[in-house]
């Protein structure tokens, strides 16, 4: 049978339902979507039914994709909440401090180092004038630098 032969075949709603193995309501809805009236041209109702199946499959794929997106978003939200709670716990336990606190602490450390280094000249000048050799001066400056750094490390917050 050629395609031309199928175009001439007419079938009723009941026959189409039997042919596609669906109920009459499905055939009726398919025909209405394509502005068809019974008796139906076999080729036309078959194409209409295939289009309907494609539409249903596409909408199921879309719904499935949307469900996957929703699940991923829910997982992302749950992870964000868990991360947030973990940070709050770390702050409460003193394991995590704010960047403002870190900045303040470093500012204090840098200020103390600066003050100590700047004061070295006035503290050492009288002693260095009494020393005879460059080696003695270097040893005294090294000792003062070591003392300054030791004092600062003892004062630094832990």
N, C-alpha and C positions, 0 to 999 in steps of 0.2 A: 504494500500500500504506500502510496506517495503522500507527501505533505498536503498536496492538493486534495486528496481523498479525505483526509482528516478534517479539512476546513468545511466540508459539506455535511459532516455528521452532527446531528443535533441530539442533545440528551436532556432529560428532565432533571429537576433538582434532586429527586430521589436517586436517579441513576448516577448523577455526579457524586453524591454522597457515598454511594456504594463503590464507585470507581476509585475515589480517593481514600476510602475507608475512614470517613469522618461522619459527623452527624449533619443533618439537613441545615441546621442553623449556621454551621461553619460555611457551607456552600452559599447560603443566602447572604451572609456577611461579605464573603469574598466577591460575590456577584454585585452587591450594592456598592462596594468600594470601586468597582470598575464600570458602574452604570450598565450592568447587563441584566437582561430579563430572560426568563425561561421561555421556551427551551433554549438551552445554551449550546453555542458552537463548541464542540469538544476541544479544539485547539485553543480557542480564546479562553475558555474556563480553566483549562490546564495551565496556560501561561499565567492567568490571574492567580491561581492557587499557588503556583511556584513563587510568584512575586510576594504573596502573603507569607509563605514560609520563610523567604529571605528576610522580610521585614521583621518577623518574629525572632529569627535567629540573630539579626543585627541588634534588636532591642535587648535580647538576653545577653549578648556580648557586652553591650554598653552597661547594662545593669551589673553584670559580673565585674566589669572594670571599675565601676563606681563603688561597688562593695569592697574591691581590693584597695582602692584609694582611701575609703573610709577606714578600713582596718589599718592601713599604713599610717594614716593621720592619728588614729587612736593610739597606736604604738608609739608614735613620735611624741604625742602629748604625755603619755604615761612615762616615757623616758625623761622628758623635760621636767615633769613633776618630781621624779625620783632624783634627778640631778640637783634640782633646787633644794629638796629636803636634805640631800647629802651635804650640800654647801652650808645650809643652816646648821646642821649637826657639827660640821667642822668648825664653824664660827663659835658655836656654843661651847665646844670643847677646847677652844683656844688654838686649834690647829691651823686656822685660816684667819688672816687679818685683812682689813680693807686696804686698798691701794693708798688711800689718804693717810692711814696710820704708818704704812711703809715709807711713804714720802716724808712724813714728819720725822720719823726715826732717822732716816738717811740725812735729812737736812741737819739734824742735831749732831750727827756723827761728823759730817763734813765741816760744820761750824767749829766743832771742838778740834778737829785736825788743823784747820786753818788758824785758829787762835793759838794752838800749841806751836805750830811752825813759825808763825809771825813773832811769837814771844821768844823763840830760841835766840835770836840775834841779841836782844837786850840782856838776856840771862847769860849768854856765853861771852859777850864782848869783853867784860872786865877780866874774865879768866884767860881768854885767848891772848890778851896783850902780855900776860905774864909768862906765857909758854915760849920756849926758845926755838923749837923745830916745827917744821910742817907736819911731821909725823905725829908729834904730841897734839897739835891742833886738830888733826884729822881724828885721832883717837878720842879726843874730848867731844868733838861734834858727833861722832858715831855713837858714843855713850849717851849723849843727850837725846839723840834721835831714838835710840833704843828705849830709853826711859820713857820718852813721850809716847811711843807706840804701845809700850807695855801698860802704861797708865790708862791710855785710851781703851785698850782691849779689856782691862779690868772694869772700866766704867760702862762699856757698851751693854745695851739691854740684851737679854737672852730669851 
